[in-house]
Amino acid sequence: MKFSKKQIDEIITKKTDGLISEFGLQKAKKIVTAIKKNLLAEQRRRKAL
């Protein structure tokens, strides 16, 4: 599955809203950063194949 930058941002925005209400801002930021890194790493892996 290929994500455009815009799609990744939309996914993250949706997830972030839920995470902030669940965990608070600081922890949500860390989680979002991890999600972003994972999505970008996944894309790089797929391009390499």
C-alpha positions in Angstrom: 0.0 0.0 0.0 1.4 3.4 -1.0 0.7 6.5 1.0 1.1 10.0 -0.2 2.5 12.7 2.2 -1.1 14.1 2.4 -2.6 10.7 3.3 0.0 10.1 6.0 -0.7 13.5 7.5 -4.5 12.7 7.4 -4.0 9.4 9.1 -1.7 10.9 11.7 -4.2 13.8 12.3 -7.0 11.3 12.9 -4.9 9.1 15.2 -3.5 12.2 17.0 -7.0 13.5 18.0 -7.8 10.2 19.7 -4.4 9.8 21.3 -4.4 13.3 22.8 -7.7 12.7 24.5 -6.5 9.4 25.7 -2.9 10.1 26.8 -2.4 13.9 26.9 -0.3 16.0 24.6 3.3 15.1 25.4 2.8 11.3 25.2 0.6 11.7 22.1 3.4 13.6 20.4 5.9 10.8 21.0 3.5 8.2 19.7 2.7 10.2 16.6 6.4 10.6 15.9 6.9 6.9 16.2 4.0 6.2 13.8 5.4 8.7 11.3 8.8 7.1 11.4 7.3 3.7 11.0 5.2 4.7 8.0 8.2 6.4 6.3 10.5 3.4 7.0 7.8 1.1 5.6 7.7 3.1 2.4 11.5 3.1 2.0 11.5 -0.7 2.5 8.8 -1.2 -0.2 10.7 1.1 -2.6 13.8 -0.9 -2.1 12.1 -4.2 -3.1 
